[in-house]
Amino acid sequence: MSAARLRSPLGLGRATVALLGLVVAADLFAIWTEVLEIRVADDILNGIDGEAALRRGERAHALHEASGAVQSLALLATAVVFLCWFHRVRVNAEVFDAAMHSKSRGWAIGSWFCPVVNLWFPRRVTLDTWDASAAWADRPGHGLVNSWWTLWIVSLFADRVAQGVSHTARGAVGWRSALRQMLVADALDAAAAVLAVLVVLRLTRMQRNRVLAGPVFVSALG
């Protein structure tokens, strides 16, 4: 393994924050379309019929389908840039304190793709990076990271439940139940993305401050 080299996380951090904002916007768009579809299902269950109701239903369904595509694209783009940022700050943290890490730097990427261990390894890598990046005199607690990770895991399970309910939904009642579960999953995902923004901003700022505190590392900011 090559020696760790300090590189600025600022550009990747800003790009990650911007894309996480896009994820939040996509989730809010999806929530709006789910509300529209829930209203259509309510109309059907209340006996409201007719051409106008049919048009509303078709429009709501088309928007909901579009929101799913937007969410997928936003998630893919964000995942790529986030992983680049995550690996960058992990390598930087090794320069700051190599003894702080319980996982090798390869886990900064691999931990997200390994089944089962991806439920806790990325959090461990984040916490090690967090601690190594902080100044000893001003080391923050893990509350923000733990809150983000907990909400992220909960959102993943909520999405799995929503997918299962939607696949077995029958009739207006079943579809309305599935839509409500999707709405909850999207709301949790949006909240997790907001906390991820705070983690990225905080960790990037911690590394910047750590560099500025040591004249040996000043040139790494670029």
Order of alpha helices (4+ residues) and beta strands (2+ residues): alpha-alpha-alpha-alpha-alpha-alpha
